[in-house]
Amino acid sequence: NQPNVGQAWRWTQGTGYQGLGFTVPTHVYSEANAISRDGNVIVGMSQSSGGRTDAFRWTAAGGMQALPLLAGATSGWAYGTNHDGSIVAGLSGGIGVLWTGNTVQALTNPVGWTGAGATDVSDDGSVVIGSLNNATQIFVPHIWTPVGGWQTPATYFATQGFPVPEGWSIADVSSVSSDGRTFGGRLLLPGDTLGRAF
């Protein structure tokens, strides 16, 4: 398989399009996945021709910097960030992680789940959304908190006093608000095949 070739970019009214580069000069592909609300921090991934990926944080002052991996991991990917870019959500070696500055924290997979990725995070890092998978289930949405660990949305919402109505099924949770109290995603009602936004 031929590797993707391309470069992450940002656009502002003052500067127009600006390529963000790569974490390593020999990399051939990078992509931006999220941006802080003030536009000063961008996160994503940079990839070699062999497929190895670095999670990155980009700033105008520092350029693109690789984020540290968990011990033993050989790849990383950043998917989301909080309001000012101080906390980044992603994965490292098949485990969901949070980066705070240059410190990486593993969001340990529950028993029976072999892979995870964190895709968005509240401003203080106390609520994380993502997905887990095992041998038979792929991309099952989950919500992580320091107290509860990874929980399905139905379980988490029930603990907050808002059980999912009978017959409804949450297919995806794609975003969380800055205070961690509002969620958006896709759900299935009885008879649905594609689902609808919630």
Summary of the structure (lengths in Angstrom):
residues: 198
radius of gyration: 17.4
end to end distance: 37.5
largest distance: 52.9
contacts: 628
relative contact order: 0.10
helix: 4%
strand: 49%
